[in-house]
Amino acid sequence: MIDEISWRVGYEDAAFFRRLFKRITGMAPGACRKRFRIPDFARP
């Protein structure tokens, strides 16, 4: 998933994108996904 996102926003190297994401947000992409996950009851 993160590979596709990094490609779509213009980064060919997903590892670099993950490091940059963590540097900017202070958390890894997976941790961010878990923290801001939409609860099952709110999903369509």
N, C-alpha and C positions, 0 to 999 in steps of 0.2 A: 504494500500500500504506500509506504513512504517513498519507495522508488518511483512509483508513478507520479506522486505529487511533486517530487523534486524535478522530475523530467518536465512536467507540465508548466512549472514556474520558471524553467530555463536552466536548471542545473543538471548536467550530465552525470555528475559524480554524487550518488546518493549519500555516501559516507561524509563527504564535505558538507552537504546540505544538513545532515543530522548534527554535525559538529557546530555549524553556524546557528542552527535552530536553538541548540542548547546554550550557546554563548549569548544569544539575544534574549531568549525567554527565561533562562535559568533552569529549564527542565528539558529532559529528553522528549522526543515526539511521542513515545509510548506513554510516558508519565502524563503528558498533557492530554492525550486521548482519554486516559483513565479518569483524570481529574474532571474534565469537562464533558464527560459522556452524557448523552441524552438518556434519561431513564426509560426503561422499556414501556412503561405506561404512557409516556408522552410521545412515543413514536407512532406514525400513521399506520 
